[in-house]
Amino acid sequence: MDTFPKCSVCQQQFTLKSPVPYLLPCLHAVCETCVTSAAGGVISCSTCQRKVYLTDTSLQKDAVRQKEIFHLTVKHHPTELLCTNEDDGNQAVCWCQECEEFLCEYCQNMHSRIKLTRNHVLQNFCDMEPTVSKIPTFCGIHKYHPLYLFDKSCKKLICAKCRFDVHADHEVVELDVAADTVAKKLDQHRNELSTLQARQQSHMQSIRQGTESTDRTHNTLKETIGHTFQSLRSQLDKREKELLIDLESQTKETKATLHAQLTTSEEEWKTCTGVLDYIAIVLLYASKSDLVELESYVGYITRTYLETAAPQTHVVPTAVFNTNSLSTLKSNISVFGAILPRAVDEESVKDKDTQTDDDLMADLEMKHKMDLTQLKTKIGSDEKHIESLKTLTDKLNAEMESLKSRIKEKETTEKIASKTMDVLLGVARECGVHLLKSDVADRSMVLKCIHLKYDKDRVNLDKVHINTEGDLVNRKLDTRPAGKGRLKEYHGTCSTAPLPQAGCPQYWEMVSRVSLDKPLPGNRLNLEVGVCREEQSDVCHCINGQPSSCCMQVAHCTTHGGICIKTWKEGRYVQHLPETLPNTAGASHTLHYGVVYDDARKKIVFIDVKENKVMSTLDNVDSSQPLWPMFGVYNPDDVTVSMTLVLGSDINMTEEKKAMIVKALS
């Protein structure tokens, strides 16, 4: 059975009915009771012995462990779960993720019959698996607006309305993008910690092997010492005892050092394992908002552990038993002393003793002479080795100077080449030029990602405005009066210049963020992109009815009931893509469209960049006169629209996108 998480302070297991868990900076959990009753505002984690001062740290609820406890309870204690729909005390048999309620058999049947809930997915306890909830969290300030954006400056989730209020000038990304970034960081942390853990495992294994090697060496040396002194027991008892004591002391010291290192490595390994386990739980149970909120905690603890020097494989030096001059010692012992007859006088004994001392001194002198001769020979050899090393060093220094000179010359050449390449790449980026077919050196196969800009001097300020970030927004701006030359009928603006007669395909992109405040009524527009002649740009609120225009519109469709994409050419309806977006209050979408204009082939192509597909291709486009790119955003009472132009150098021109454009133009 999987282990239920425990409080790191009181060691009580968490349950669905127990106080909720809070997350400590060390990634361990503490129950709400221990948080509220912490003496002096200090919590001491019994797992890693870290102290947390609540006056300096704000703890958040551990949503990941709450979901883990929920799934463990469903898996191991389903009989404890009661129906929460009618609260009638019946045994629950399934879970509705949309309603977030436990249901008994009766409520399960009713749930499947009611029209409002019949499409809900009910999960039986025996089949439940950890899943990430896709139910959006709604803004606490703007009701019914989902939190689908992440403000990097404020480090918080916001809705579409927040985006244009207090967060208008902040760096904002979609929740999906932020969550994917955090998931990649967590995966990187997991890989780095796994590598560290593998090193720790290898280090512990080497220490264990060192301990075993020390034991084997100890046994071998003990046996050797025993055999050696067995023949000399009567003469060398004292020396044997001294050596055995020295061996035991050295072995004990070595093993104590190895044991301390092993204990430290095991603690670090356990700590690393705990972090890895929590990352695994996060990746299994955490929602995207949980991932964003947990990134700082997990990143901090990972960096703390990674800053610790990685352990290396421990090599224990092998001890040996020195038996030099053993044969000489045995020979001396065998002839040392004698049994003398009583007739020998004391002087003779003394002379004999003196003679034995002289022999010993002679032996020592001979040994010292031999050692001195060996030392002189070694010194002579070392001097020759030093001379050869000096010669080699001089040679290496000369080669190093030559190599440095060559490297310097190469770096100079590379700098010149790099500057030249930077200039060429800068020109290419500025122009945004791409070759559609690498094997065709034809101007018609050169695609220019042009640098379109909104014409701020012609924008219709009675209907729309351009915000500080350069986005076209479907709200009027009261602080800036309209001047001469501004559009008065068209709900938007045009580019600062018409499309050039380039003789090759030209390409630009728009990213539009659309948030429905309420369902759109019949045939209401969201946005429009297209081209027309200058004299037709301000005839009406949109250009779809003009004789020389081509455009694509995102609008409500009374036929299908949803929001559809419609394509127009020269005032005539051409194509209809049904129910592209749901017409639901609170729904938010990011639309990414691209437009290809080819004056040589007389074609215009509209592309859905997110879906990576061509939506419509218009042939026989009248390019006899200059065409102006147009951008319209509509209906501020029903929908919030923000349109961003993607500059030529920022367009991600993939090979797949090139192939799609080539196919559409052929």
Secondary structure, DSSP 8 states (H G I E B T S, - for coil): -----B-TTT--B--SSS--EEE-TTS-EEEHHHHHT-GGGEEE-TTT--EEETTT---EE-HHHHHHHHHHHHHH-GGG-B--SS-S--B--EEETTTTEEE-HHHHHHHHHSTTTTTS-EEEGGG----------B-SSSTT-B--EEETTTTEEE-HHHHHTTTTTS-EEEHHHHHHHHHHHHHHHHHHHHHHHHHHHHHHHHHHHHHHHHHHHHHHHHHHHHHHHHTTHHHHHHHHHHHHHHHHHHHHHHHHHHHHHHHHHHHHHHHHHHHHHHHHHHHHH--HHHHHHHHHHHHHHHHHHHTS---------------TTHHHHHHHHHHS-----TTS-HHHHHHHHHHHHHHHHHHHHHHHHHHHHHHHHHHHHHHHHHHHHHHHHHHHHHHHHHHHHHHHHHHHHHHHHHHHHHHHHHHHHHHTEEES-TT---GGGEEEE----B-TTT--TTT-EE-TTS-EESS--TTS---TT--SSSSEEEBSS-----SS-EEEEEEEEEEESS---TT-EEEEEEEE-GGGTTSSSSSTTSTT-EEEEEEE-TTTSSEEEEEEETTEEEEEEEEEE---TT-EEEEEEEEEEETTTTEEEEEETTTTEEEEEE-S---SS--EEEEEE--TTTEEEEEEEE-GGG----HHHHHHHHHHH-
